[in-house]
């Protein structure tokens, strides 16, 4: 039997669900199947060895009357901001999991990189493999046919070039760990602020990772329009763009339109 939702007279150890999400997690979309939030930079989605605040600490506040908290339908790195999809119940998670696994969900990221490929658009088709058996999340681009490597494909569009930096719209066709970061490093154009793949300092005060999940398009069915959501660029990326003489709003709109030809 499914337990009923807590009543107003519930014990103090069973808090009622919050009416609105915490300010740190702006809600971009809500329906009976899913929530899409704007995950802030620096918030991990899972607990790490050092502990600290995680997204899981806030999920109970996103129940909106349902008996269980939503769960992740996919993942973002701790230092990647932007659109993150949560499934609201078991059936929703199963449906969303199939959509993500099949590549049916359109994803557009914005990155500020150190330089950019000469071509204004292209595809990175480069398998990824673990760089170290002791760090399963640390990836590297490897030749095709390398044992244990996974197929990884990323489309890119160069949106702007200025001051030795570039702004790219990225569409991952596969969903490998650190795919965008490892792919851009393999081209010699790492993401600004990337302490793992770009050589950025890990000390406080250095540039933050300039990678943002800008837009996500989730197809719901033949008779329903897709859920199409965009998240505003985070403050640190807006500051960098402004210093380069670029408009964050214009960059956002350009990224949204970058992959319109393939429905993402």
N, C-alpha and C positions, 0 to 999 in steps of 0.2 A: 504494500500500500504506500502510495506517495505521501510523505508528511506534509501537513498543511503549513502555510507561511506563519511566522510568529505573530501573535496578537499583541495588542498594545500593553497587555498585562504580563507579558513575558518577563522572565527574571532578568536582573541587570546584567547577567553574564551572556545574554542573547540579545545584542543590540538590534534595533529595527534598521532596515536598509535606509541609507541616505536618500533624500529626494533628488539630489543632484550630485554629479561626480565632483571630486575635489578639484580645486582650481588648477592643480598640477596636471590634470588629465582632461583637457578640453574634449568635449564630445562632438564629433563631426557628423555622426549618423547613428540612428537608432531605429530598429524595427523588430519584429518578433523573432527574427533569425539571428541577427548579429548587431554588434555595436562596432563603430569605427572611431577610435580615439586618436588624438594627436599626441603621441608619446614624446616627452621632452628629452633633449640630449642629456646623457649622463645617468638615466634611470635604467638599470638592468631589468630584464623581464623575468629572470630567474635568480635565485640566491647563489652567490659565489662563495669561495672559501673564506673571504674576508668579512662576510656578512654585510649588514647595512640594509638600507631601504631598497625595496624592489617593487615592481609593478604588482606583484601578488599581494602586497600590503594594502592595495587600494581596490582590489577586485570586488570585495564584498559590498562596497559602496556603489557598485554598478549593477546591482541586481534588479533595480526598478520593479520591485514587487514579486519577482520570481523566487522560487524556493532555493535556488542555488546561484552561486556567483558565475559569471561568464569565464570562459577559458580561452587561451590563445589558439587562434586558427593558423597562425604562422609566427615568425619571430623577426625581431629587429635586434641588431647589436646594441649594446649599452649606449654607445656614443652616436648612434644613428637616431635621428628624430623623425617624426612624421606619422603618416597613416599606419595604423595597426588594427587588424581585424580580430574581434573576439566573438566566439560562438556563444549563444545564450543558453543552449541546452544540448543534450547528447546528440539528438537527431541533427541539429544545426551544425555541430562540430563535425559530424560524419560527412554531411553534404559539403561543407566548406573545405574539409580536408581533401575530398576528391577533386574539387575545383582547383585548389592550389597544386595538387600533385599532377594533374593533367596539363597544367599550364594555361588553364582557361581564364585565370584572373590576370587582368592587365595591370602592370606595375611600372610606374615612372618615378625615377629618382633624379635629384639634382645634386651635382657634385662640383666643387671648385677644385681644380687640379693644377699641378705644377706643369704648365705647358699643356699641349694637346696634340693629337695626331694631325698631320698636315691635311688629311682628308676631312671634309666637314661632316661626314657621316660614314658609318661603317659597322661592321660586325666583328666581335672578338669571339672566335671559336677556338677555345683553348682549354683542354681538360685541366682539372685541378686535383691535387693529391695532398695528403698530409705531409707537412714539411718535417715533422718530428713525431715519433711514436709516443712521446711523452706529452705532447701538446696537440690533442686531436683537433682543436679549432684553428690551428696555425696552418694555412694552406699555401700552396705555390703552384704556379702554372707549369705544366710538364708536357712533353711531346705526346702526341696521340699514340695510343697503343701501350703507354706505360702501365704496367700491372698495378691494379688498385686505384687507378685514376678514374674520376667521374667526369662525364661530359658536362661542359659548362659553356653557355652561349650568352653573350650580352650584345645588344644593339646600342649604338651611341649616336648622338647628334651634338655637334659643337654649337652652343648658343652664343658664345661671346669669347673674345680674347682681349686681355688687357693687362699691362704691367707684368708680363711674364707668367700670368696665370690664365686659366681658361674656365669657362662654365660649361658643363656638359649635362645633357639629359641622357639618362641611362635606362634601358629597358631589359631586365634580365629575363631570358626565356627559360632558364632553369633556376633552381633555387638552392645553390650550394652555399656552404658556410663561407662567409667573407668573399663571396664571388666578385662583387664589384671592386672591392679593395685590391684583391689579388690580381684581377684582370688588368686594372689600370697600372698597377706596379709593373706588370709584365710588359706593358707598352712603354715604360719609362716615364709615365706621367701619373705619379701617385696622388692620392687625394690630400689636399692641404690639411695638416693637423693629424695625419695618421701616424701614430707612434709605433705601430707594428709593421706596416708595409711601406711607410713613407719616410721613416727616419726622424719623425718629429720628436721633440723632447717630451719625456713623461713628467717633467717637473711642472709644478703649478705655475700658471701664468703663460704657458705656451698656447699656441693656437689650438682650438677645439677641432674635432673632426668635422669637416665640411661635407657631410653626406646626409641627405634628407629624403625621406619617402614622401614625395610630393603628391602623387595621385594614385588612386587604386580604383579599378573597375571590376566589379563582381557581377557576373551574369547570373540571374536568378532562375531563368526559364524562358521557354519560347514565347510565352504570353505576357511576360513582364519585362519592363525595361531594366537594364543593368543598374546597379547602384554605382554611381560615379562620384567620387569624393576627392577633393584636393585639400591639402593642409598648408597653411601659410609657412613661408620659410622662417626658420628660427632666428632670434636676434643676432647671434654671432655671425651667421651667414649674411644677414641683411647689412650688418656693419661692414663686412668685407666687400660686398658688392657695391655699397655706396662709396667706399674708399677707391674703388676702381672706376667710378663714374657711371655705374650701372644701376638701373632701377630694379629693386627686388620684385615689384609687382609685374613689370614687363618680363623679367626672367621667368617668373612663375607661369605667366600666360603662355610664353614661348615653350616652356617645358610641357604644359598641358597639351599643346598642339603638336608636339614633336613627333609623336607616334600615332597620330590620328589615322594614318593610312592602314594601320594594322589593328585598330580598335582598342588601343591602349592609351 
